[in-house]
Amino acid sequence: MSTLTHSVESSFGDDTADHVFLSQSDGPITEWTRENAIRLEEKEKKEREMSSQTIDQAHEYKDEFYRKRVVTCHSNKLTSRERELAIAELLPNEVNKDQEKKPSIVVIQGPKPGTPTDLSRMLQLLLKLKHNAPNHLNPAPAAPALSKDAKTSYVAAPSQAAVDATPTEVVAAA
């Protein structure tokens, strides 16, 4: 085993070998190795302490956060209950006021009867139906009647009553 390897190995735990090695040669490398090992141990201790402090602070922060969260949830519940109670107190009064004002019969608002727009629209509809009546409103053709002078022709002349009848009378007669 070389002296350098022996000194590095001995500095990490074997004190007796370290003393023997130091007595043989008091070189600067041996002293630096020993001091470096001591510094590394101190650095590891500080890092462990820092990490444990950071973990403790994180636990404290987490506990404080949950404590605040519980308090805010509780206060939110209380304010919500207070608002609900205030609304519950106001609503029956408002409902009673609305019921007093409302009539028992509700009229759907639309154009007032007899207004010019209503009459003009009615006239438009009547003219449209008069000129282009749908098939279900057209009167049914009258049964063909034979004329006396035409023995072979079966063309019937329309009766005078059918010509003079209005569409409502024709529908009522059918």
C-alpha positions as CSV (number, residue, x, y, z in Angstrom):
1,M,0.0,0.0,0.0
2,S,1.3,3.4,-0.9
3,T,1.8,6.1,1.7
4,L,-0.7,8.5,0.0
5,T,-3.5,5.8,-0.1
6,H,-2.7,4.8,3.4
7,S,-3.0,8.4,4.7
8,V,-6.3,9.0,2.9
9,E,-7.8,5.8,4.2
10,S,-6.5,6.4,7.7
11,S,-8.0,9.9,7.8
12,F,-11.5,8.6,7.5
13,G,-11.6,6.5,10.6
14,D,-8.5,4.8,11.8
15,D,-6.8,7.2,14.3
16,T,-4.0,4.9,15.2
17,A,-2.8,4.4,11.7
18,D,-3.0,8.2,11.2
19,H,-0.7,8.8,14.2
20,V,1.8,6.2,12.9
21,F,1.7,7.8,9.4
22,L,2.1,11.3,10.8
23,S,5.1,10.3,12.8
24,Q,6.8,8.8,9.8
25,S,6.4,11.9,7.6
26,D,4.9,15.2,8.4
27,G,4.3,16.3,4.9
28,P,1.8,19.1,3.8
29,I,-0.3,16.6,1.9
30,T,-1.1,14.6,5.0
31,E,-2.0,17.6,7.0
32,W,-4.2,18.9,4.1
33,T,-6.0,15.6,3.9
34,R,-6.7,15.5,7.6
35,E,-8.0,19.2,7.6
36,N,-10.0,18.5,4.5
37,A,-11.7,15.5,6.1
38,I,-12.5,17.6,9.2
39,R,-13.9,20.4,6.9
40,L,-16.1,17.9,5.0
41,E,-17.5,16.4,8.2
42,E,-18.4,19.9,9.4
43,K,-19.9,20.8,6.1
44,E,-22.0,17.6,6.1
45,K,-23.2,18.5,9.7
46,K,-24.2,22.0,8.5
47,E,-26.0,20.6,5.5
48,R,-27.9,18.1,7.7
49,E,-28.8,20.9,10.1
50,M,-29.9,23.1,7.2
51,S,-32.0,20.4,5.6
52,S,-33.6,19.5,9.0
53,Q,-34.3,23.3,9.6
54,T,-35.8,23.6,6.1
55,I,-38.0,20.5,6.7
56,D,-39.1,21.9,10.0
57,Q,-39.9,25.2,8.5
58,A,-41.9,23.5,5.7
59,H,-43.9,21.5,8.3
60,E,-44.6,24.7,10.3
61,Y,-45.6,26.5,7.1
62,K,-47.9,23.7,6.1
63,D,-49.5,23.5,9.6
64,E,-50.0,27.3,9.6
65,F,-51.5,27.2,6.1
66,Y,-54.0,24.5,7.1
67,R,-54.8,26.3,10.3
68,K,-55.5,29.5,8.3
69,R,-57.6,27.6,5.8
70,V,-59.8,26.1,8.5
71,V,-60.3,29.6,10.0
72,T,-61.2,31.1,6.6
73,C,-63.6,28.2,5.8
74,H,-65.3,28.7,9.2
75,S,-65.6,32.4,8.7
76,N,-66.9,32.0,5.2
77,K,-69.6,29.5,6.5
78,L,-70.6,32.0,9.1
79,T,-71.0,34.9,6.7
80,S,-72.9,32.7,4.3
81,R,-75.3,31.7,7.0
82,E,-75.8,35.3,8.0
83,R,-76.5,36.3,4.4
84,E,-78.9,33.4,4.0
85,L,-80.8,34.4,7.2
86,A,-80.9,38.0,6.0
87,I,-82.3,36.9,2.6
88,A,-84.7,34.6,4.3
89,E,-86.0,37.5,6.4
90,L,-86.4,39.7,3.3
91,L,-87.9,37.2,0.9
92,P,-91.3,36.6,2.6
93,N,-91.9,40.3,2.8
94,E,-91.0,40.7,-0.9
95,V,-93.2,37.8,-1.9
96,N,-96.1,39.2,0.0
97,K,-95.6,42.6,-1.7
98,D,-95.4,41.0,-5.1
99,Q,-98.6,38.9,-4.5
100,E,-100.5,42.0,-3.3
101,K,-99.6,43.9,-6.5
102,K,-100.3,41.0,-8.9
103,P,-103.8,40.5,-10.2
104,S,-105.2,37.0,-10.1
105,I,-105.6,37.0,-13.9
106,V,-102.5,37.6,-16.0
107,V,-103.1,39.2,-19.4
108,I,-100.6,38.5,-22.1
109,Q,-99.6,41.8,-23.6
110,G,-99.9,42.2,-27.4
111,P,-101.1,44.8,-29.8
112,K,-104.3,46.6,-28.7
113,P,-107.4,45.7,-30.6
114,G,-108.6,48.3,-33.1
115,T,-105.1,49.8,-33.6
116,P,-104.2,50.7,-37.2
117,T,-101.5,48.0,-37.3
118,D,-103.9,45.3,-36.2
119,L,-106.6,46.4,-38.8
120,S,-104.1,46.7,-41.6
121,R,-102.7,43.2,-40.8
122,M,-106.2,41.7,-40.8
123,L,-107.0,43.3,-44.2
124,Q,-103.7,41.9,-45.6
125,L,-104.6,38.4,-44.4
126,L,-108.2,38.6,-45.8
127,L,-107.0,39.8,-49.2
128,K,-104.3,37.0,-49.3
129,L,-106.9,34.4,-48.5
130,K,-109.3,35.7,-51.0
131,H,-106.8,35.7,-53.9
132,N,-104.8,32.6,-53.0
133,A,-106.9,30.5,-50.7
134,P,-105.4,27.2,-49.5
135,N,-106.9,24.0,-50.8
136,H,-108.7,23.1,-47.6
137,L,-110.6,26.4,-47.8
138,N,-111.6,26.1,-51.4
139,P,-115.3,25.0,-51.9
140,A,-115.8,21.4,-53.2
141,P,-117.0,21.3,-56.8
142,A,-120.8,20.8,-57.1
143,A,-122.2,17.6,-58.5
144,P,-122.7,17.8,-62.3
145,A,-126.2,18.4,-63.3
146,L,-127.3,17.6,-66.9
147,S,-128.7,20.4,-69.0
148,K,-131.9,19.8,-71.0
149,D,-130.7,20.9,-74.4
150,A,-127.5,18.8,-74.4
151,K,-128.3,15.1,-74.3
152,T,-124.8,13.8,-75.0
153,S,-122.7,16.3,-73.1
154,Y,-122.2,15.8,-69.4
155,V,-121.0,19.4,-68.7
156,A,-122.9,20.8,-65.9
157,A,-123.7,24.5,-65.4
158,P,-123.0,25.9,-62.0
159,S,-126.1,26.6,-59.9
160,Q,-126.9,30.2,-59.0
161,A,-126.9,29.4,-55.3
162,A,-123.3,28.1,-55.5
163,V,-122.1,31.3,-57.3
164,D,-123.8,33.6,-54.8
165,A,-122.6,31.7,-51.6
166,T,-119.8,33.1,-49.5
167,P,-117.0,30.7,-48.4
168,T,-118.3,30.5,-44.8
169,E,-121.7,29.4,-46.1
170,V,-120.2,26.8,-48.3
171,V,-118.1,25.4,-45.4
172,A,-121.2,25.5,-43.1
173,A,-123.2,23.7,-45.8
174,A,-120.6,20.9,-46.2
